[in-house]
Amino acid sequence: MEDKKADIFNCGKELFSSKGFKDTNVSDITKMAGMAVGTFYNYYSSKEKLFIEIYLKENKKLKRSIMESIDLDGDPVKVAKEAITLNLKGMNTNPILREWYNRDLFSKLEKEFYQEGGIAGVYELMNSSTAELIKKWKVEKKIRNDLDDAFILSLFNSVPYIEIHKEEIGICHFPQIIDYLVEFIMKGLTDFQK
C-alpha cells in the first residue's frame, strides 16, 4: 500500500513540476502511476492535499540545504542575508515551491497549508536550527540579549512572506528591499547601543 502512495506522490511531484498545479489533475497523476482514479482517494482526499504534502517536503529539503551550506560561524548580518537570499532563490527556482507565489492559487493553497499544520512543518527544521543559532549568537554576544528568541525568530520568518506582495511593493525595487530589510533587521539585532 505504501508503494502506491509513493507512486502517487512521485508522479504528482513530477507533474506539478512540469505542468504546474493548475494544469495537473488527479487523472493525470493516476494515469502516470498506472492506477485507477479511485485509488488516489484512498491516500489523498484532494489534489491540494497531495500538493501540500509535496510542497512541505520540498520546502524542508530547501531549508536543510540552506542550513548546511552557509557558514553559521560568520558575521550574523552576512549569515542572515545569505540564508534569506538562498531561501528566495530556492523558492523561485523550484517549480513546486514557486507555486506559493502564484496569486491565483495562493489563497486556496494557503488555506490547505494551514489546515495541514504546514507552517509548523515548514519551519520546524529552519526554526530549530535558527533558534539554536540565535542562542549561540546571544551567548557569543553577537546579537542583542534583551529580545525574546521567539520574537527574533518571527522577524526572520516574516521576510519571505514579503515576496508574496512584491507587485504592490514595487517589483523594480524588490530585490533591494529584501536585502535592506534583512540588513536593517540584523543591524537592529546586532546594535547594542541604546
DRENVO-728126 format. One line per 8 residues: number of its first residue (from 1); their letters; for each residue y, x, z of N, C-alpha, C. Coordinates in nm, 4 decimals, m for minus. Layout:
REM DRENVO-728126
NUM = a = Y,X,Z,Y,X,Z,Y,X,Z; ...
REM end
This chain:
REM DRENVO-728126
1 = medkkadi = m0.1207,0.0817,0.0000,0.0000,0.0000,0.0000,0.1264,0.0856,0.0000; 0.1219,0.1944,0.0763,0.2390,0.2823,0.0809,0.2646,0.3474,m0.0547; 0.1556,0.3664,m0.1334,0.1739,0.4225,m0.2673,0.2547,0.3285,m0.3556; 0.2297,0.1989,m0.3439,0.3046,0.1009,m0.4229,0.4520,0.1010,m0.3829; 0.4758,0.1070,m0.2537,0.6154,0.1105,m0.2075,0.6837,0.2375,m0.2570; 0.6127,0.3503,m0.2520,0.6684,0.4766,m0.3014,0.6951,0.4683,m0.4514; 0.6045,0.4039,m0.5259,0.6249,0.3874,m0.6700,0.7496,0.3035,m0.6979; 0.7652,0.1947,m0.6241,0.8843,0.1104,m0.6403,1.0098,0.1913,m0.6073
9 = fncgkelf = 1.0055,0.2631,m0.4974,1.1196,0.3448,m0.4553,1.1556,0.4464,m0.5642; 1.0557,0.5215,m0.6107,1.0811,0.6278,m0.7096,1.1279,0.5717,m0.8438; 1.0673,0.4625,m0.8885,1.1113,0.4008,m1.0140,1.2519,0.3430,m0.9985; 1.2783,0.2804,m0.8846,1.4123,0.2284,m0.8580,1.5152,0.3398,m0.8588; 1.4832,0.4492,m0.7945,1.5762,0.5633,m0.7896,1.6043,0.6147,m0.9307; 1.4997,0.6290,m1.0104,1.5174,0.6786,m1.1472,1.6039,0.5836,m1.2300; 1.5759,0.4544,m1.2197,1.6525,0.3565,m1.2979,1.7954,0.3404,m1.2476; 1.8148,0.3369,m1.1165,1.9512,0.3286,m1.0639,2.0310,0.4518,m1.1057
17 = sskgfkdt = 1.9656,0.5680,m1.1101,2.0339,0.6911,m1.1504,2.0719,0.6901,m1.2977; 1.9839,0.6371,m1.3821,2.0097,0.6417,m1.5262,2.0892,0.5207,m1.5775; 2.0638,0.4013,m1.5230,2.1269,0.2801,m1.5740,2.2361,0.2249,m1.4831; 2.2365,0.2680,m1.3577,2.3312,0.2137,m1.2615,2.2733,0.0931,m1.1908; 2.3364,0.0547,m1.0810,2.2895,m0.0572,m1.0002,2.2942,m0.1883,m1.0786; 2.4076,m0.2163,m1.1394,2.4306,m0.3447,m1.2065,2.3323,m0.3670,m1.3211; 2.3036,m0.2633,m1.3992,2.2200,m0.2776,m1.5178,2.0712,m0.2573,m1.4918; 2.0347,m0.2413,m1.3677,1.8934,m0.2306,m1.3311,1.8522,m0.3608,m1.2651
25 = nvsditkm = 1.7391,m0.4161,m1.3081,1.6904,m0.5365,m1.2417,1.5479,m0.5134,m1.1911; 1.5032,m0.6034,m1.1088,1.3717,m0.5901,m1.0448,1.2611,m0.5797,m1.1490; 1.2711,m0.6551,m1.2560,1.1652,m0.6487,m1.3576,1.1608,m0.5122,m1.4261; 1.2773,m0.4459,m1.4425,1.2787,m0.3093,m1.4970,1.2002,m0.2151,m1.4053; 1.2250,m0.2298,m1.2773,1.1620,m0.1421,m1.1779,1.0106,m0.1634,m1.1761; 0.9695,m0.2900,m1.1712,0.8255,m0.3174,m1.1629,0.7546,m0.2819,m1.2932; 0.8208,m0.3007,m1.4058,0.7611,m0.2623,m1.5341,0.7358,m0.1116,m1.5366; 0.8364,m0.0355,m1.4944,0.8211,0.1101,m1.4911,0.7102,0.1508,m1.3935
33 = agmavgtf = 0.6995,0.0792,m1.2822,0.5990,0.1110,m1.1799,0.4603,0.0578,m1.2171; 0.4520,m0.0247,m1.3224,0.3246,m0.0790,m1.3657,0.2672,m0.1834,m1.2713; 0.3530,m0.2713,m1.2233,0.3081,m0.3766,m1.1308,0.3830,m0.5057,m1.1579; 0.3349,m0.6125,m1.0990,0.3980,m0.7436,m1.1151,0.5258,m0.7526,m1.0322; 0.6175,m0.8363,m1.0792,0.7455,m0.8553,m1.0085,0.7209,m0.9017,m0.8648; 0.6238,m0.9889,m0.8456,0.5944,m1.0389,m0.7116,0.5581,m0.9286,m0.6137; 0.4970,m0.8217,m0.6636,0.4597,m0.7087,m0.5773,0.5838,m0.6439,m0.5167; 0.6907,m0.6408,m0.5945,0.8171,m0.5833,m0.5459,0.8586,m0.6514,m0.4149
41 = ynyysske = 0.8486,m0.7843,m0.4139,0.8965,m0.8618,m0.3000,0.8058,m0.8518,m0.1778; 0.6889,m0.7905,m0.1934,0.6057,m0.7591,m0.0762,0.6663,m0.6443,0.0046; 0.7528,m0.5674,m0.0590,0.8088,m0.4475,0.0048,0.9601,m0.4554,0.0263; 1.0287,m0.5240,m0.0627,1.1748,m0.5350,m0.0549,1.2149,m0.6792,m0.0821; 1.3062,m0.7305,m0.0041,1.3496,m0.8690,m0.0230,1.4490,m0.8840,m0.1371; 1.5079,m0.7720,m0.1816,1.6055,m0.7789,m0.2908,1.6262,m0.6409,m0.3515; 1.6874,m0.6418,m0.4672,1.7254,m0.5164,m0.5339,1.8236,m0.4386,m0.4451; 1.9114,m0.5123,m0.3783,2.0115,m0.4489,m0.2914,1.9449,m0.3725,m0.1773
49 = klfieiyl = 1.8412,m0.4313,m0.1183,1.7712,m0.3652,m0.0061,1.7083,m0.2344,m0.0527; 1.6465,m0.2374,m0.1709,1.5890,m0.1143,m0.2261,1.6991,m0.0119,m0.2507; 1.8075,m0.0558,m0.3123,1.9153,0.0368,m0.3430,1.9696,0.1020,m0.2155; 1.9916,0.0227,m0.1117,2.0461,0.0771,0.0134,1.9496,0.1791,0.0729; 1.8198,0.1519,0.0688,1.7229,0.2499,0.1203,1.7320,0.3808,0.0422; 1.7418,0.3709,m0.0898,1.7558,0.4905,m0.1739,1.8880,0.5596,m0.1435; 1.9940,0.4820,m0.1341,2.1269,0.5363,m0.1047,2.1271,0.6144,0.0268; 2.0695,0.5552,0.1298,2.0676,0.6209,0.2609,1.9914,0.7527,0.2558
57 = kenkklkr = 1.8805,0.7538,0.1855,1.8016,0.8772,0.1739,1.8792,0.9843,0.0976; 1.9441,0.9447,m0.0108,2.0238,1.0395,m0.0895,2.1423,1.0930,m0.0085; 2.2050,1.0053,0.0683,2.3201,1.0465,0.1476,2.2780,1.1428,0.2583; 2.1652,1.1159,0.3236,2.1152,1.2080,0.4261,2.0847,1.3441,0.3663; 2.0267,1.3431,0.2452,1.9951,1.4691,0.1778,2.1234,1.5478,0.1487; 2.2272,1.4782,0.1048,2.3558,1.5437,0.0789,2.4132,1.6023,0.2066; 2.4149,1.5233,0.3143,2.4724,1.5714,0.4407,2.3963,1.6935,0.4924; 2.2639,1.6897,0.4834,2.1826,1.8033,0.5280,2.2158,1.9280,0.4457
65 = simesidl = 2.2274,1.9100,0.3157,2.2601,2.0215,0.2259,2.3964,2.0821,0.2610; 2.4924,1.9959,0.2892,2.6267,2.0441,0.3259,2.6200,2.1268,0.4533; 2.5536,2.0737,0.5552,2.5485,2.1438,0.6843,2.4735,2.2762,0.6735; 2.3787,2.2851,0.5815,2.3035,2.4090,0.5629,2.3776,2.5101,0.4769; 2.4733,2.4644,0.3968,2.5373,2.5547,0.3010,2.6691,2.6157,0.3492; 2.7276,2.5620,0.4541,2.8565,2.6161,0.4977,2.8390,2.7062,0.6193; 2.9306,2.7999,0.6324,2.9301,2.8922,0.7462,2.9983,2.8233,0.8640; 2.9175,2.7693,0.9535,2.9702,2.6934,1.0661,3.0416,2.7803,1.1698
73 = dgdpvkva = 3.0296,2.9114,1.1560,3.0988,3.0016,1.2481,3.2381,3.0386,1.1987; 3.2748,2.9899,1.0824,3.4048,3.0212,1.0254,3.5189,2.9480,1.0942; 3.6360,2.9683,1.0405,3.7572,2.9030,1.0898,3.7398,2.7516,1.0775; 3.7635,2.6745,1.1842,3.7437,2.5285,1.1805,3.8158,2.4578,1.0661; 3.9364,2.5015,1.0338,4.0108,2.4373,0.9245,3.9353,2.4570,0.7931; 3.8898,2.5794,0.7679,3.8165,2.6086,0.6442,3.6817,2.5378,0.6419; 3.6123,2.5343,0.7549,3.4821,2.4678,0.7625,3.4970,2.3192,0.7306; 3.5945,2.2539,0.7910,3.6154,2.1101,0.7686,3.6544,2.0821,0.6245
81 = keaitlnl = 3.7449,2.1621,0.5694,3.7866,2.1418,0.4305,3.6688,2.1604,0.3356; 3.5879,2.2615,0.3599,3.4723,2.2862,0.2738,3.3711,2.1721,0.2852; 3.3460,2.1246,0.4068,3.2500,2.0156,0.4266,3.2971,1.8881,0.3563; 3.4241,1.8538,0.3693,3.4771,1.7330,0.3054,3.4756,1.7482,0.1541; 3.5135,1.8646,0.1040,3.5118,1.8893,m0.0401,3.3706,1.8767,m0.0959; 3.2733,1.9378,m0.0279,3.1335,1.9282,m0.0728,3.0820,1.7849,m0.0660; 3.1223,1.7119,0.0376,3.0798,1.5730,0.0503,3.1347,1.4885,m0.0653; 3.2632,1.5000,m0.0929,3.3231,1.4225,m0.2009,3.2651,1.4617,m0.3362
89 = kgmntnpi = 3.2427,1.5914,m0.3564,3.1824,1.6370,m0.4819,3.0405,1.5809,m0.4951; 2.9636,1.5871,m0.3875,2.8273,1.5349,m0.3892,2.8241,1.3855,m0.4136; 2.9164,1.3125,m0.3544,2.9235,1.1676,m0.3728,2.9567,1.1329,m0.5185; 3.0418,1.2134,m0.5791,3.0857,1.1843,m0.7158,2.9898,1.2344,m0.8232; 2.9047,1.3309,m0.7927,2.8126,1.3847,m0.8933,2.6737,1.3223,m0.8860; 2.6401,1.2586,m0.7760,2.5110,1.1923,m0.7633,2.5288,1.0474,m0.8091; 2.4568,1.0051,m0.9160,2.4788,0.8690,m0.9672,2.4467,0.7586,m0.8661; 2.3546,0.7831,m0.7760,2.3236,0.6839,m0.6722,2.4405,0.6742,m0.5745
97 = lrewynrd = 2.4856,0.7877,m0.5235,2.5936,0.7894,m0.4251,2.7259,0.7446,m0.4865; 2.7455,0.7737,m0.6129,2.8703,0.7355,m0.6811,2.8868,0.5836,m0.6882; 2.7775,0.5094,m0.6851,2.7850,0.3628,m0.6889,2.8678,0.3073,m0.5725; 2.8748,0.3819,m0.4620,2.9536,0.3380,m0.3463,3.0990,0.3152,m0.3855; 3.1472,0.3902,m0.4844,3.2867,0.3807,m0.5262,3.3082,0.2811,m0.6397; 3.2036,0.2115,m0.6811,3.2149,0.1097,m0.7839,3.2767,m0.0149,m0.7202; 3.3999,m0.0442,m0.7542,3.4751,m0.1533,m0.6903,3.4054,m0.2885,m0.7059; 3.3381,m0.3089,m0.8193,3.2699,m0.4364,m0.8408,3.1518,m0.4550,m0.7458
105 = lfskleke = 3.0919,m0.3464,m0.7055,2.9731,m0.3541,m0.6214,3.0011,m0.3281,m0.4744; 3.1134,m0.2669,m0.4459,3.1379,m0.2164,m0.3109,3.1192,m0.3215,m0.2018; 3.1825,m0.4378,m0.2160,3.1749,m0.5364,m0.1073,3.0323,m0.5870,m0.0884; 2.9601,m0.6061,m0.1973,2.8211,m0.6518,m0.1877,2.7338,m0.5442,m0.1230; 2.7482,m0.4214,m0.1683,2.6685,m0.3122,m0.1133,2.7078,m0.2807,0.0305; 2.8366,m0.2882,0.0586,2.8827,m0.2595,0.1942,2.8217,m0.3581,0.2934; 2.8158,m0.4843,0.2553,2.7569,m0.5860,0.3427,2.6105,m0.5534,0.3706; 2.5340,m0.5231,0.2663,2.3927,m0.4856,0.2825,2.3800,m0.3575,0.3654
113 = fyqeggia = 2.4677,m0.2638,0.3376,2.4673,m0.1342,0.4040,2.4786,m0.1510,0.5556; 2.5743,m0.2314,0.5988,2.5943,m0.2510,0.7422,2.4847,m0.3377,0.8040; 2.4342,m0.4355,0.7291,2.3242,m0.5181,0.7799,2.1993,m0.4344,0.8045; 2.1812,m0.3334,0.7241,2.0641,m0.2460,0.7380,2.0889,m0.1334,0.8377; 2.2020,m0.1343,0.9056,2.2328,m0.0278,1.0011,2.2650,0.1027,0.9313; 2.3146,0.0916,0.8086,2.3381,0.2089,0.7253,2.4342,0.3095,0.7816; 2.5384,0.2629,0.8466,2.6368,0.3583,0.8977,2.5728,0.4522,0.9984; 2.4851,0.3988,1.0808,2.4155,0.4833,1.1777,2.3230,0.5800,1.1058
121 = gvyelmns = 2.2535,0.5309,1.0034,2.1613,0.6165,0.9294,2.2314,0.7270,0.8536; 2.3394,0.6939,0.7870,2.4113,0.7927,0.7076,2.4698,0.9019,0.7951; 2.5303,0.8610,0.9055,2.5991,0.9587,0.9869,2.5122,1.0220,1.0946; 2.3882,0.9780,1.1059,2.3013,1.0310,1.2108,2.2933,1.1836,1.2048; 2.2537,1.2362,1.0894,2.2414,1.3807,1.0744,2.3773,1.4484,1.0819; 2.4726,1.3962,1.0027,2.6045,1.4580,0.9988,2.6712,1.4516,1.1355; 2.6625,1.3366,1.2014,2.7258,1.3230,1.3314,2.6621,1.4133,1.4358; 2.5296,1.4226,1.4353,2.4669,1.5073,1.5362,2.5041,1.6531,1.5121
129 = staelikk = 2.5034,1.6955,1.3868,2.5423,1.8337,1.3550,2.6902,1.8568,1.3829; 2.7729,1.7600,1.3426,2.9170,1.7739,1.3642,2.9501,1.7659,1.5125; 2.8811,1.6795,1.5862,2.9041,1.6694,1.7307,2.8719,1.8022,1.7989; 2.7629,1.8651,1.7571,2.7283,1.9974,1.8123,2.8359,2.0991,1.7772; 2.8855,2.0926,1.6542,2.9898,2.1840,1.6104,3.1188,2.1622,1.6896; 3.1534,2.0374,1.7142,3.2728,2.0063,1.7932,3.2596,2.0650,1.9336; 3.1444,2.0461,1.9961,3.1211,2.1025,2.1300,3.1326,2.2545,2.1276; 3.0726,2.3148,2.0252,3.0775,2.4614,2.0100,3.2216,2.5086,1.9957
137 = wkvekkir = 3.2987,2.4418,1.9094,3.4379,2.4799,1.8893,3.5185,2.4636,2.0177; 3.4882,2.3596,2.0940,3.5592,2.3410,2.2210,3.5274,2.4539,2.3180; 3.4007,2.4899,2.3292,3.3602,2.5992,2.4184,3.4278,2.7298,2.3757; 3.4344,2.7526,2.2453,3.4961,2.8747,2.1917,3.6483,2.8660,2.1888; 3.7024,2.7525,2.2346,3.8470,2.7281,2.2382,3.9111,2.7374,2.0997; 3.8362,2.6891,1.9988,3.8870,2.6860,1.8617,3.9565,2.5533,1.8306; 3.9222,2.4481,1.9075,3.9889,2.3189,1.8896,4.0282,2.2641,2.0264; 4.1159,2.1650,2.0234,4.1656,2.1052,2.1475,4.0519,2.0467,2.2297
145 = ndlddafi = 4.0646,2.0638,2.3597,3.9642,2.0140,2.4535,4.0052,1.8806,2.5157; 4.1290,1.8379,2.4914,4.1803,1.7171,2.5561,4.1466,1.5886,2.4797; 4.0836,1.6004,2.3643,4.0463,1.4832,2.2858,3.8965,1.4579,2.2978; 3.8608,1.3314,2.3049,3.7217,1.2902,2.3162,3.6446,1.3307,2.1902; 3.5214,1.3795,2.2086,3.4379,1.4209,2.0954,3.4164,1.3063,1.9967; 3.3932,1.1862,2.0462,3.3699,1.0705,1.9589,3.4941,1.0400,1.8749; 3.6120,1.0587,1.9320,3.7358,1.0369,1.8578,3.7480,1.1395,1.7453; 3.7192,1.2644,1.7744,3.7256,1.3699,1.6728,3.6255,1.3398,1.5610
153 = lslfnsvp = 3.5072,1.2982,1.5995,3.4047,1.2615,1.5019,3.4528,1.1471,1.4127; 3.5196,1.0496,1.4713,3.5735,0.9376,1.3946,3.6802,0.9831,1.2955; 3.7603,1.0814,1.3349,3.8587,1.1375,1.2419,3.7889,1.1940,1.1187; 3.6848,1.2736,1.1412,3.6098,1.3326,1.0297,3.5456,1.2239,0.9435; 3.4865,1.1233,1.0077,3.4150,1.0189,0.9344,3.5079,0.9292,0.8530; 3.6348,0.9236,0.8904,3.7281,0.8352,0.8203,3.7733,0.8903,0.6856; 3.7712,1.0202,0.6692,3.8268,1.0806,0.5481,3.7549,1.0354,0.4206; 3.6215,1.0366,0.4135,3.5573,0.9938,0.2878,3.5861,0.8484,0.2490
161 = yieihkee = 3.6174,0.7622,0.3449,3.6481,0.6230,0.3129,3.7789,0.6091,0.2360; 3.8635,0.7069,0.2473,3.9923,0.7014,0.1788,3.9717,0.7005,0.0273; 3.8647,0.7662,m0.0187,3.8408,0.7729,m0.1628,3.8192,0.6346,m0.2240; 3.7694,0.5417,m0.1471,3.7485,0.4060,m0.1974,3.8817,0.3449,m0.2430; 3.9904,0.3910,m0.1861,4.1232,0.3351,m0.2158,4.2111,0.4315,m0.2958; 4.1480,0.5214,m0.3704,4.2284,0.6214,m0.4408,4.3198,0.5613,m0.5467; 4.2805,0.4488,m0.6078,4.3682,0.3860,m0.7071,4.4978,0.3377,m0.6416; 4.4832,0.2732,m0.5243,4.6013,0.2244,m0.4548,4.6883,0.3391,m0.4034
169 = igichfpq = 4.6238,0.4460,m0.3620,4.6962,0.5619,m0.3094,4.7667,0.6354,m0.4226; 4.7008,0.6461,m0.5343,4.7553,0.7184,m0.6497,4.6603,0.8280,m0.6933; 4.5882,0.8022,m0.8011,4.4866,0.8963,m0.8483,4.5470,1.0324,m0.8810; 4.6682,1.0346,m0.9339,4.7283,1.1627,m0.9743,4.7476,1.2569,m0.8558; 4.7588,1.2021,m0.7360,4.7776,1.2858,m0.6172,4.6528,1.2939,m0.5301; 4.5501,1.2207,m0.5701,4.4388,1.2014,m0.4785,4.3702,1.3285,m0.4278; 4.3296,1.4211,m0.5149,4.2600,1.5387,m0.4586,4.3448,1.6145,m0.3561; 4.4743,1.6251,m0.3832,4.5619,1.6950,m0.2898,4.5784,1.6164,m0.1597
177 = iidylvef = 4.5769,1.4847,m0.1688,4.5907,1.4019,m0.0484,4.4741,1.4270,0.0462; 4.3524,1.4275,m0.0065,4.2351,1.4542,0.0774,4.2460,1.5925,0.1394; 4.2803,1.6897,0.0571,4.2912,1.8274,0.1060,4.3938,1.8377,0.2191; 4.5102,1.7788,0.1992,4.6139,1.7843,0.3026,4.5772,1.7042,0.4266; 4.5152,1.5881,0.4083,4.4736,1.5098,0.5250,4.3774,1.5890,0.6130; 4.2805,1.6525,0.5498,4.1852,1.7339,0.6259,4.2582,1.8490,0.6939; 4.3468,1.9134,0.6196,4.4232,2.0243,0.6785,4.5079,1.9757,0.7960; 4.5765,1.8632,0.7807,4.6605,1.8112,0.8886,4.5768,1.7710,1.0101
185 = imkgltdf = 4.4634,1.7076,0.9859,4.3743,1.6708,1.0974,4.3302,1.7968,1.1703; 4.2837,1.8939,1.0944,4.2320,2.0160,1.1582,4.3423,2.0958,1.2260; 4.4584,2.1012,1.1668,4.5680,2.1727,1.2330,4.6073,2.1013,1.3617; 4.6002,1.9676,1.3611,4.6266,1.8917,1.4824,4.5211,1.9199,1.5904; 4.3980,1.9419,1.5460,4.2900,1.9715,1.6415,4.2919,2.1161,1.6896; 4.3475,2.2034,1.6081,4.3491,2.3451,1.6458,4.4812,2.3875,1.7070; 4.5776,2.2969,1.7113,4.7091,2.3272,1.7679,4.7056,2.3035,1.9186; 4.7185,2.4093,1.9922,4.7128,2.3977,2.1385,4.8512,2.3879,2.2007
193 = qk = 4.9541,2.3871,2.1168,5.0912,2.3736,2.1679,5.1179,2.2277,2.1969; 5.1713,2.1958,2.3110,5.2033,2.0565,2.3451,5.3507,2.0397,2.3652
REM end
